[in-house]
Amino acid sequence: MKLFFLSLFCFCKCVQAQNKTVVDSLLADLSAQKTDTNKIKTLSELSFFYATNNPTLSLQYANQEKKLAGIVNSPKFLATAYNDVAIAQYYGGDFNNALLNNKAALAIRETLPNNINLLISSLNKIAIIYQETGNYDTAAVYQFKILNLAETIKDESFIGITYNNIAFIYDNLKLHTKAAYYAKKGLEIAIKTKNSLEIARGYGYLANCFSANKKYDSAIIYHQKALFIFKQQGDVGSTAAVYNNLGLTYRTNNMIQAGLASYLQAYNLSKQINNRNDVAYFAANIGNVYIELKDYINVLKYLTEAKKLALEVHNKEILKQTYIGLSNYFF
């Protein structure tokens, strides 16, 4: 199973290493602020800051933000609060609730004027969750809606990001020619706009296409390019996703031990940020590798964990792979 890399313009304002100075400054602002409106804005910043690397803490700040937004009774702030709660839940692997809160944010934003950018943002988050849970047809409907809106306002950044998301969908539908087409279009825009994270996503999707076409050397090179950028940006979730996809490339090329090592890197990184959905993905992959290695103790350990987490986050695709692995184990 492959994972994709988040379209970061929608999920967080920036992805950065945890910077104590920034946090201290935001916390000082929060303590000094006398109005709920300013506190809401600072809580939103804190929630965004921690989203990728500490989703539990991010959710705490987002829930405080939501409570205050309800008191202020501002639709705009309340939509942002639902959005921030959903982001934290997404990174924590709680996709069902993230989807509900994203849809709540979207419902409010649809009533606000001059709001196309935020509509795109909410639509994209919903599409991403459908992508992650294997509902690719539904995800595609949302992504092409987003592309139409982005083209209407002629926003190159949104267009490029959406190209990458469409590339991901086609990749998972095994339509690799179409996937490569959109990945190249997305990469072209990312390079033009100097968006390093979208460049990394483009590299990752092209790597997947190379791997699907059995061009493993090229796939590994492009995975490594993506890995370098995500590590440099401190994006733990996407770094884990690259290790997973690199592991699949190694495994497909009969480099089983190298594949296992990459899967374990992905698994451990996702454990660090407590992303249950990704941990389930990686545990399922690891368990299935151990079947090939006939290491049956570890097979049961990882597949049991994958099954438990897949049920918790309601991810049918992971559950399917886990049951296939368990079937192979028992029979």
FENWO-V773718 format. One record per residue. RES is the residue in one small letter. NEAR is the number of other ideal C-beta (glycine too) atoms within 12 Angstrom. Layout:
{{RES NEAR} {RES NEAR}}
//
This chain:
{{m 39} {k 44} {l 47} {f 47} {f 50} {l 42} {s 49} {l 42} {f 34} {c 41} {f 41} {c 37} {k 24} {c 21} {v 37} {q 24} {a 20} {q 22} {n 16} {k 12} {t 13} {v 21} {v 25} {d 15} {s 17} {l 27} {l 22} {a 14} {d 22} {l 27} {s 13} {a 13} {q 19} {k 10} {t 16} {d 23} {t 21} {n 21} {k 29} {i 35} {k 29} {t 30} {l 39} {s 40} {e 30} {l 35} {s 43} {f 38} {f 37} {y 39} {a 46} {t 44} {n 34} {n 26} {p 39} {t 24} {l 27} {s 39} {l 34} {q 23} {y 36} {a 42} {n 27} {q 27} {e 40} {k 33} {k 20} {l 30} {a 34} {g 20} {i 18} {v 23} {n 13} {s 21} {p 23} {k 25} {f 32} {l 30} {a 35} {t 38} {a 38} {y 39} {n 44} {d 49} {v 42} {a 44} {i 45} {a 46} {q 40} {y 46} {y 47} {g 37} {g 37} {d 33} {f 38} {n 25} {n 26} {a 42} {l 34} {l 22} {n 35} {n 40} {k 26} {a 29} {a 41} {l 32} {a 21} {i 26} {r 31} {e 18} {t 15} {l 22} {p 11} {n 10} {n 23} {i 24} {n 22} {l 31} {l 34} {i 35} {s 39} {s 40} {l 40} {n 43} {k 48} {i 41} {a 42} {i 44} {i 43} {y 33} {q 41} {e 47} {t 35} {g 31} {n 26} {y 29} {d 18} {t 22} {a 34} {a 27} {v 20} {y 36} {q 41} {f 24} {k 26} {i 41} {l 32} {n 21} {l 26} {a 34} {e 19} {t 16} {i 20} {k 12} {d 23} {e 24} {s 29} {f 37} {i 34} {g 38} {i 45} {t 43} {y 39} {n 54} {n 52} {i 42} {a 45} {f 45} {i 41} {y 34} {d 39} {n 33} {l 23} {k 16} {l 22} {h 29} {t 17} {k 24} {a 37} {a 33} {y 22} {y 37} {a 45} {k 25} {k 30} {g 44} {l 35} {e 22} {i 28} {a 39} {i 19} {k 17} {t 22} {k 13} {n 30} {s 27} {l 41} {e 45} {i 34} {a 42} {r 47} {g 42} {y 40} {g 50} {y 50} {l 40} {a 45} {n 46} {c 37} {f 31} {s 35} {a 31} {n 21} {k 15} {k 21} {y 26} {d 18} {s 23} {a 37} {i 31} {i 21} {y 35} {h 43} {q 25} {k 28} {a 45} {l 34} {f 21} {i 30} {f 37} {k 25} {q 19} {q 31} {g 26} {d 37} {v 36} {g 47} {s 46} {t 42} {a 43} {a 46} {v 43} {y 42} {n 48} {n 50} {l 44} {g 41} {l 40} {t 39} {y 31} {r 32} {t 29} {n 25} {n 14} {m 24} {i 25} {q 19} {a 24} {g 35} {l 32} {a 21} {s 37} {y 47} {l 30} {q 30} {a 44} {y 38} {n 23} {l 34} {s 40} {k 24} {q 23} {i 36} {n 29} {n 46} {r 36} {n 45} {d 48} {v 38} {a 44} {y 47} {f 47} {a 43} {a 43} {n 48} {i 46} {g 43} {n 37} {v 39} {y 32} {i 31} {e 25} {l 20} {k 13} {d 21} {y 19} {i 15} {n 26} {v 30} {l 23} {k 20} {y 37} {l 38} {t 25} {e 31} {a 44} {k 29} {k 21} {l 35} {a 37} {l 20} {e 22} {v 35} {h 26} {n 39} {k 21} {e 29} {i 40} {l 29} {k 22} {q 31} {t 37} {y 24} {i 23} {g 36} {l 26} {s 17} {n 21} {y 27} {f 13} {f 9}}
//
